[in-house]
């Protein structure tokens, strides 16, 4: 791949001395005068350094931990920065393509509200509202059904990213005068000019699960952003965990050999010297494998991979209990196959698949 001809910094943040090294414009290596190659590392951003230091201190981390840090860490997590959604960003979602998506979702809620006997005192709840486009389209469409809208008492948005909260605030045309801000200058409570509905932001679903109203819950491309653990069935017929290690590790607690890396366009996981991180496989059954897989999945063959998202299961269970206790309704939309797949962990950057271990915080990470 063609790279800039400027000499980048090495993994410790120092520039390579240009008198001693020259590099080929088409490779990710610099060459010493004696012909030996020095890999050129990607920039060690504060987040990459944080993850690297964590691994060097305590050993390889789970893919789930890596994903959580790369997406939502306060120091440069991808969603924390909140710039990637939309045509000009890294990926486009259905509501960003057409307003009809949100309008159809609203009609689904109106229809079921009718079927459920028109309950009074409902609230819209959205998990991971992105730029706020979907909720804005849903509210606009819902206003066309005055009786449904009259029953709607507020909007609850579950969103961790301060930057995206600000975007949602703007998109929903919230009024500044009635806004309560958090210490970080992100909105906590506001009123949208769409029918003067109160809007509240939350970090986690637990904060919303009240008994006061009938929840109408929407989650679009939310669950695919939640962290996953990865496991591989070994030749010993046991589940080994795939972990993230530093790429240049020497003499530290690496438990296993480098995991098989797929070069499929789906995972785009080709290992490159430029990256600070690589996947490794535990030699023994890890505690996570023992806890999450137990004796299940005996039908798998040696070499098969599996991805597990306990956080998705936990949020979904909580959602299901709340919705059934309150006679509410929920619409969860995600994209993938309806059978167990092995390796779906991938990065998405500039509308293309990218290696998820490259430059944490610079790309969206998802798993089906
Ligand atoms: N639903 C939107 C955005 C999808 S991107 C759309 O369809 O356009 C995923 C969204 O989930 C982002 O808003 C991101 O900030 C949010 N998110 C990711 N992990 C989260 C978590 N653990 N808790 C709350 N929100 C999260």
Boltz pocket constraint, residues with backbone or C-beta under 6 A from the ligand:
constraints:
  - pocket:
      binder: B
      contacts: [[A, 71], [A, 72], [A, 79], [A, 85], [A, 93], [A, 94], [A, 95], [A, 96], [A, 127], [A, 128], [A, 129], [A, 130], [A, 131], [A, 134], [A, 158], [A, 159], [A, 160], [A, 161], [A, 164], [A, 202], [A, 203], [A, 219], [A, 220], [A, 221], [A, 222], [A, 225], [A, 226]]
      max_distance: 6.0
